[in-house]
C-alpha cells in the first residue's frame, strides 16, 4: 500500500472513499512482492498494480465490492492447470490479496491508514501493521508505529497484542522490511493465531556518485529512476555544477574522502566511484570499504583496477575489505555509451541488492524472483 502512498494521500486529502488491495503473501513465480497495491475509488478510478496485469480485473471488482459493503476480504489467486485463461497467475505463482475499504464511515481504520500514507508520501519513516487473517472482527485493523516508538491505532483486543506488534513493527522499520508476522491473539503464543502484514516506509536510499564526468550524468538519471536520493561529489567546481547534473538531488564540491567521512550512510547506501584517479580513489576507497554500506563500485580498466588494489594494500586495506569492491564496476553488457554504462552499473546494484546472479535468464535454471523474506513467528529466530 505504501508503494502508492503519494496518490492515496491525495485521495485522503480530497475526502475520497477508496478500497486498497495489497499483496500480503506470495509463492512461486509471483511478479509483485508483499506490499504492492492497487486501489480503486468510488468513481472507479484505479491506481497501482498487484500482479503486473494477471489478476488486475478480478482485484478491481473485489475493491468495488469492498467499497460497497465496507468489509475487508482476503483472496488467493493462482494458476489453474485446467484453464490457463481462468482468473489466476499464468506464470505459475500464487498471491494472497487483502482488500481493505478506507471509508469515512469507518474512521478507526481510515485515520490510521491516512496517517501512514501521509508519512510515506512525505518521506518520513513509519511502519503500519494490518491483520490479514484471524477473527473477523480484527480483519483490516491497523497499527502505525513511528521510529521513536510512538503509535496510533490498534487492534482493540488485548493490550499486550498492541505492545507486541508495536515492538515487532519497530524492528521491521529499523531494517526497512515489509513482510508478514504470525502472532497469537493475546500478543504471544496464546490465543487464536493471527497473521499481520508489516509495511515499512523509509526515506529513499542514498546513491553517492563520486566524479563529475559524463558517465556520472547518465548514472544520476538511472539512480533517480531506481528511487535513490542521488548526490554527486567532486573536488573540481568547474565540473560539479547544477547545469551538468540537473537531475541530482545534491551536488557537493569537496574532496571525495572528506565528504564521505562527514556524511551519513547506512546499510542501503550505494557508492559509485567514477573518478579513476588514484589521488581521489585511494583515500576514498580506503574509507568506503570500511563503512557498513550496501555497495562499493569503482570505474577503471583492468590495469587501473590492479594498480588501485596495490595502492590500497599499501595503505592498509585488507584482502577481506578489498573483496567488497566491485571493480571494474558494472555487469558485462558490452556497454560503451554513458547510458549503457549506467545501465550496466545499475544492473549490478540491483543484482547485489536482490541476490541475483547477473547471468542471462535464457537457458538458466536460476529463479526469476528471489525470495524477499519468510514469515516471522513470535518466538522464532529471524
C-alpha positions, -999 to 999 in steps of 0.1 A, spaced: 0 0 0 28 24 9 42 20 -26 14 42 -40 13 65 -9 16 98 -28 -15 91 -49 -35 76 -20 -26 105 3 -41 129 -23 -72 108 -23 -74 111 15 -69 149 14 -97 151 -12 -120 132 11 -124 102 -13 -135 68 -2 -115 40 -17 -105 4 -13 -69 -8 -14 -59 -43 -24 -25 -53 -10 -3 -83 -18 2 -99 16 19 -132 6 34 -148 -25 45 -182 -36 63 -194 -67 69 -171 -96 48 -141 -85 55 -108 -102 50 -85 -73 61 -87 -37 42 -82 -4 32 -45 0 24 -40 -37 -10 -25 -40 -39 -15 -63 -66 10 -52 -100 19 -66 -120 50 -55 -158 55 -55 -158 67 -91 -140 37 -104 -105 53 -108 -77 28 -103 -40 32 -95 -12 8 -88 -8 -29 -95 -7 -62 -77 3 -87 -104 15 -69 -134 -18 -75 -152 -26 -112 -145 -54 -106 -120 -60 -69 -120 -95 -72 -134 -107 -95 -106 -90 -75 -79 -106 -43 -93 -140 -60 -88 -131 -70 -53 -122 -34 -45 -156 -22 -58 -174 -48 -37 -154 -39 -6 -163 -2 -11 -199 -11 -13 -203 -34 17 -175 -20 39 -160 -54 47 -123 -64 42 -116 -96 23 -86 -119 18 -85 -136 -15 -60 -161 -31 -51 -161 -68 -31 -189 -85 -26 -207 -118 -52 -231 -130 -39 -262 -149 -75 -269 -161 -80 -235 -177 -50 -213 -183 -73 -184 -191 -91 -185 -158 -85 -158 -133 -51 -165 -120 -14 -162 -125 -3 -179 -157 33 -175 -146 27 -203 -121 27 -183 -89 3 -177 -61 -6 -145 -44 -28 -136 -14 -45 -102 -16 -60 -83 13 -87 -58 2 -94 -31 28 -121 -4 24 -109 30 35 -141 49 41 -153 79 61 -179 56 77 -150 37 94 -128 64 109 -109 40 131 -93 23 101 -92 54 79 -74 76 104 -46 52 110 -41 44 73 -43 81 64 -15 89 89 6 61 74 0 73 39 9 109 49 41 98 65 51 77 35 42 104 10 64 130 28 94 106 31 90 100 69 99 67 84 69 47 97 56 12 98 20 1 96 8 -34 107 -25 -48 95 -42 -80 104 -47 -101 73 -61 -133 88 -77 -141 121 -110 -133 138 -134 -115 116 -137 -85 140 -99 -79 138 -96 -81 100 -82 -50 84 -74 -32 117 -42 -14 117 -14 0 140 10 27 129 44 28 146 70 56 143 108 54 148 105 69 183 82 40 194 50 61 194 20 45 178 -15 53 165 -45 30 162 -46 -6 175 -65 -38 174 -89 -33 203 -84 -68 216 -57 -74 242 -34 -45 252 -4 -69 251 -12 -75 214 -7 -39 206 25 -37 226 40 -68 210 31 -58 174 45 -23 180 78 -38 191 79 -61 161 69 -34 137 97 -12 150 122 -39 143 109 -42 108 111 -5 104 147 -4 116 156 -29 88 134 -12 62 115 -45 57 80 -53 45 69 -89 55 43 -109 73 43 -117 110 25 -145 129 14 -140 165 -12 -152 190 -43 -131 195 -31 -122 230 3 -109 218 22 -141 223 17 -178 215 -16 -176 234 -50 -173 217 -61 -177 182 -33 -173 156 -31 -140 137 -12 -131 106 -2 -95 101 14 -76 72 40 -51 84 48 -24 57 78 -2 63 82 32 47 117 47 50 134 76 33 149 69 -1 182 51 0 213 71 -10 234 68 -41 266 89 -39 284 93 -72 320 104 -69 334 120 -101 315 146 -121 321 130 -155 298 123 -185 292 88 -173 280 102 -139 253 122 -155 237 91 -170 241 72 -137 224 100 -118 194 97 -141 194 59 -136 197 63 -99 167 86 -97 147 61 -119 155 34 -93 143 55 -64 176 67 -49 184 101 -34 214 109 -56 244 130 -46 272 140 -69 306 148 -53 337 161 -70 365 184 -58 365 203 -91 339 231 -90 341 236 -128 326 201 -133 304 197 -103 276 221 -114 238 220 -114 238 227 -151 257 195 -158 237 174 -133 201 188 -133 187 155 -120 209 152 -89 193 158 -55 225 173 -42 259 185 -57 289 187 -34 322 204 -42 346 188 -19 374 162 -18 355 129 -20 370 112 11 364 142 32 328 144 22 323 107 27 338 110 62 313 136 73 281 125 56 255 99 68 254 65 52 236 32 61 232 -3 50 212 7 19 237 33 6 255 26 -27 288 43 -35 299 46 -71 335 58 -77 339 70 -112 369 92 -109 395 65 -118 422 89 -105 445 75 -77 447 107 -58 409 107 -54 402 69 -54 427 56 -29 418 77 2 381 75 -8 380 37 -11 402 32 19 373 47 39 344 34 18 354 -3 21 353 0 59 318 15 60 286 -6 65 271 3 31 253 -19 6 276 -15 -24 310 0 -34 319 1 -70 348 17 -88 353 25 -125 385 18 -144 403 -6 -168 416 -39 -155 451 -24 -154 437 5 -133 419 -20 -111 451 -39 -104 472 -8 -97 445 6 -75 443 -26 -54 481 -25 -49 479 11 -37 450 2 -14 470 -26 1 499 -2 7 477 20 29 465 -10 49 433 -21 32 429 -59 39 421 -86 14 387 -91 32 379 -54 27 391 -55 -10 367 -84 -16 338 -59 -11 350 -38 -40 331 -42 -73 357 -33 -98 357 -28 -127 322 -15 -119 291 -29 -135 280 -61 -154 294 -73 -186 269 -58 -212 295 -47 -237 284 -12 -227 301 18 -245 279 49 -242 273 67 -209 237 54 -208 248 18 -215 274 20 -188 249 35 -164 226 5 -171 255 -19 -165 262 -3 -131 225 -2 -122 221 -38 -131 249 -48 -108 235 -27 -79 201 -44 -84 216 -79 -86 236 -72 -54 205 -59 -36 182 -87 -47 206 -116 -47 206 -121 -84 234 -138 -104 236 -112 -132 235 -140 -158 210 -142 -187 177 -159 -177 176 -176 -211 187 -212 -207 194 -207 -169 178 -226 -141 180 -198 -115 148 -183 -101 134 -152 -118 121 -137 -85 143 -142 -54 127 -147 -20 122 -114 -2 119 -129 33 100 -155 52 71 -150 76 83 -144 111 67 -162 140 68 -148 175 94 -169 194 114 -179 163 148 -167 154 146 -143 124 
